[in-house]
Amino acid sequence: MKLKNVKVGQFVKVKSTADSFKQRYIGAYGTVTHVEYATYTGVLTVHIQFQDGGTDWGNHKDIKPVKA
């Protein structure tokens, strides 16, 4: 997913091929709580709150939007 298309409050799923999220969150659903600016040069660009109450930082390319 492109960084410009990621919005705070968006419901997403972590892709099964993701390597930037913790192993237990692969395939999990959650809500985006923070998105880094487009000029940010790091790898971890989105912060997600998962349904089990956990949170994790990951790369925007490792998530896909889900219609709620």
N, CA, C and O of each residue as an XYZ file, in Angstrom:
272
protein
N       0.851     -1.162      0.000
C       0.000      0.000      0.000
C       0.899      1.228      0.000
O       1.901      1.260      0.714
N       0.555      2.235     -0.789
C       1.355      3.455     -0.828
C       1.121      4.273      0.427
O       0.011      4.317      0.957
N       2.182      4.923      0.900
C       2.103      5.704      2.128
C       1.065      6.813      2.032
O       0.387      7.112      3.016
N       0.933      7.424      0.863
C      -0.034      8.518      0.709
C      -1.482      8.034      0.825
O      -2.384      8.844      1.040
N      -1.714      6.740      0.687
C      -3.069      6.192      0.785
C      -3.426      5.706      2.188
O      -4.573      5.339      2.443
N      -2.455      5.700      3.097
C      -2.695      5.240      4.466
C      -3.202      6.407      5.298
O      -2.582      7.471      5.313
N      -4.316      6.224      5.988
C      -4.925      7.270      6.814
C      -5.117      6.763      8.240
O      -5.376      5.580      8.464
N      -4.988      7.669      9.193
C      -5.253      7.336     10.591
C      -6.725      6.949     10.724
O      -7.598      7.621     10.174
N      -6.996      5.877     11.447
C      -8.355      5.389     11.627
C      -8.758      4.336     10.615
O      -9.840      3.759     10.727
N      -7.918      4.072      9.633
C      -8.212      3.094      8.591
C      -8.078      1.675      9.149
O      -7.150      1.384      9.904
N      -9.001      0.807      8.777
C      -8.982     -0.593      9.188
C      -8.146     -1.366      8.176
O      -8.422     -1.310      6.978
N      -7.125     -2.088      8.641
C      -6.192     -2.767      7.748
C      -5.911     -4.190      8.210
O      -6.228     -4.576      9.335
N      -5.307     -4.957      7.311
C      -4.841     -6.307      7.619
C      -3.357     -6.371      7.287
O      -2.925     -5.842      6.263
N      -2.574     -7.016      8.152
C      -1.152     -7.209      7.893
C      -1.008     -8.372      6.909
O      -1.573     -9.445      7.118
N      -0.257     -8.150      5.849
C      -0.069     -9.175      4.820
C       0.662    -10.397      5.379
O       1.432    -10.290      6.333
N       0.415    -11.531      4.783
C       1.060    -12.770      5.235
C       2.544    -12.789      4.900
O       3.295    -13.583      5.467
N       2.978    -11.927      3.987
C       4.389    -11.857      3.609
C       5.138    -10.755      4.357
O       6.298    -10.478      4.052
N       4.483    -10.126      5.330
C       5.085     -9.004      6.054
C       6.281     -9.456      6.883
O       6.245    -10.502      7.532
N       7.337     -8.655      6.850
C       8.493     -8.961      7.672
C       8.846     -7.818      8.624
O       9.803     -7.928      9.390
N       8.083     -6.723      8.583
C       8.377     -5.592      9.467
C       7.545     -5.618     10.753
O       7.830     -4.863     11.683
N       6.535     -6.466     10.815
C       5.701     -6.593     12.012
C       6.119     -7.816     12.819
O       6.752     -8.727     12.286
N       5.770     -7.837     14.093
C       6.046     -9.010     14.920
C       5.314    -10.217     14.339
O       4.248    -10.079     13.738
N       5.889    -11.384     14.523
C       5.347    -12.620     13.947
C       3.892    -12.866     14.347
O       3.101    -13.347     13.536
N       3.536    -12.542     15.587
C       2.169    -12.833     16.048
C       1.110    -11.959     15.373
O      -0.079    -12.263     15.459
N       1.521    -10.882     14.707
C       0.569     -9.989     14.044
C       0.435    -10.242     12.546
O      -0.318     -9.540     11.872
N       1.146    -11.224     12.019
C       1.018    -11.565     10.606
C      -0.405    -12.080     10.365
O      -0.839    -13.040     11.003
N      -1.116    -11.445      9.455
C      -2.488    -11.825      9.138
C      -3.534    -11.214     10.061
O      -4.727    -11.470      9.899
N      -3.099    -10.407     11.028
C      -4.029     -9.811     12.000
C      -4.656     -8.527     11.456
O      -4.108     -7.874     10.568
N      -5.813     -8.185     12.011
C      -6.533     -6.966     11.647
C      -6.308     -5.908     12.718
O      -6.167     -6.221     13.900
N      -6.278     -4.651     12.286
C      -6.102     -3.568     13.244
C      -6.437     -2.225     12.635
O      -6.837     -2.132     11.475
N      -6.266     -1.180     13.438
C      -6.570      0.188     13.031
C      -5.297      1.018     13.067
O      -4.529      0.943     14.027
N      -5.073      1.810     12.025
C      -3.894      2.671     11.954
C      -4.066      3.810     12.951
O      -5.075      4.514     12.922
N      -3.076      3.996     13.841
C      -3.145      5.058     14.843
C      -2.152      6.183     14.574
O      -2.318      7.284     15.099
N      -1.122      5.930     13.768
C      -0.139      6.972     13.447
C       0.517      6.640     12.116
O       0.825      5.483     11.830
N       0.727      7.685     11.297
C       1.422      7.537     10.021
C       2.538      8.575      9.973
O       2.308      9.758     10.224
N       3.738      8.127      9.652
C       4.867      9.054      9.537
C       4.687      9.937      8.295
O       3.946      9.594      7.374
N       5.377     11.072      8.293
C       5.330     11.993      7.158
C       5.981     11.369      5.931
O       6.801     10.459      6.057
N       5.619     11.853      4.746
C       6.152     11.318      3.493
C       7.661     11.511      3.383
O       8.328     10.759      2.672
N       8.208     12.507      4.077
C       9.649     12.773      4.015
C      10.447     11.898      4.981
O      11.677     11.942      4.972
N       9.776     11.112      5.807
C      10.438     10.215      6.762
C      11.200      9.148      5.985
O      10.656      8.554      5.054
N      12.455      8.897      6.358
C      13.294      7.967      5.600
C      13.461      6.606      6.273
O      14.155      5.743      5.735
N      12.846      6.396      7.427
C      12.952      5.116      8.122
C      12.082      4.040      7.496
O      11.333      4.298      6.553
N      12.187      2.841      8.027
C      11.441      1.689      7.502
C      10.074      1.552      8.165
O       9.097      1.214      7.497
N       9.991      1.812      9.474
C       8.742      1.641     10.210
C       7.909      2.921     10.105
O       8.190      3.912     10.778
N       6.894      2.886      9.263
C       6.156      4.104      8.915
C       4.738      4.168      9.471
O       4.147      5.248      9.487
N       4.170      3.055      9.926
C       2.798      3.076     10.449
C       2.727      2.384     11.809
O       3.432      1.406     12.059
N       1.875      2.899     12.673
C       1.648      2.312     13.992
C       0.219      1.789     13.993
O      -0.713      2.518     13.655
N       0.048      0.538     14.370
C      -1.271     -0.107     14.302
C      -1.683     -0.633     15.662
O      -0.888     -1.246     16.375
N      -2.944     -0.385     16.016
C      -3.573     -0.933     17.223
C      -4.360     -2.156     16.772
O      -5.281     -2.047     15.963
N      -3.994     -3.322     17.300
C      -4.645     -4.559     16.891
C      -5.846     -4.871     17.778
O      -6.004     -4.282     18.848
N      -6.685     -5.794     17.333
C      -7.927     -6.122     18.029
C      -7.692     -6.768     19.379
O      -8.569     -6.722     20.242
N      -6.527     -7.371     19.583
C      -6.240     -7.991     20.882
C      -5.676     -6.985     21.892
O      -5.310     -7.359     23.007
N      -5.609     -5.717     21.499
C      -5.119     -4.667     22.386
C      -3.652     -4.343     22.199
O      -3.171     -3.349     22.742
N      -2.932     -5.149     21.451
C      -1.512     -4.911     21.209
C      -1.286     -3.868     20.133
O      -2.177     -3.573     19.335
N      -0.087     -3.315     20.121
C       0.291     -2.341     19.094
C       1.648     -2.717     18.528
O       2.436     -3.413     19.167
N       1.907     -2.242     17.311
C       3.194     -2.505     16.680
C       3.435     -1.498     15.566
O       2.503     -1.008     14.929
N       4.722     -1.201     15.347
C       5.141     -0.380     14.220
C       5.502     -1.308     13.071
O       6.027     -2.399     13.295
N       5.224     -0.883     11.838
C       5.581     -1.673     10.678
C       5.667     -0.798      9.446
O       5.487      0.417      9.519
N       5.939     -1.416      8.331
C       6.062     -0.715      7.065
C       4.716     -0.653      6.365
O       3.940     -1.608      6.403
N       4.442      0.480      5.723
C       3.166      0.670      5.033
C       2.977     -0.298      3.874
O       1.842     -0.540      3.462
N       4.042     -0.851      3.342
C       3.933     -1.803      2.233
C       3.479     -3.179      2.702
O       3.128     -4.030      1.884
N       3.484     -3.403      4.012
C       3.101     -4.698      4.583
C       1.655     -4.759      5.060
O       1.271     -5.700      5.754
N       0.849     -3.759      4.691
C      -0.561     -3.771      5.095
C      -1.453     -3.602      3.872
O      -1.017     -3.112      2.831
N      -2.696     -4.011      4.016
C      -3.674     -3.784      2.957
C      -4.987     -3.345      3.591
O      -5.340     -3.804      4.677
N      -5.710     -2.458      2.913
C      -6.964     -1.940      3.485
C      -8.052     -3.008      3.486
O      -8.082     -3.897      2.634
N      -8.942     -2.894      4.467
C     -10.065     -3.814      4.602
C     -11.321     -2.979      4.772
O     -11.338     -2.023      5.548
N     -12.367     -3.334      4.052
C     -13.637     -2.643      4.251
C     -14.323     -3.223      5.471
O     -14.537     -4.432      5.562
N     -14.665     -2.353      6.406
C     -15.266     -2.808      7.669
C     -16.739     -3.108      7.528
O     -17.385     -3.500      8.499
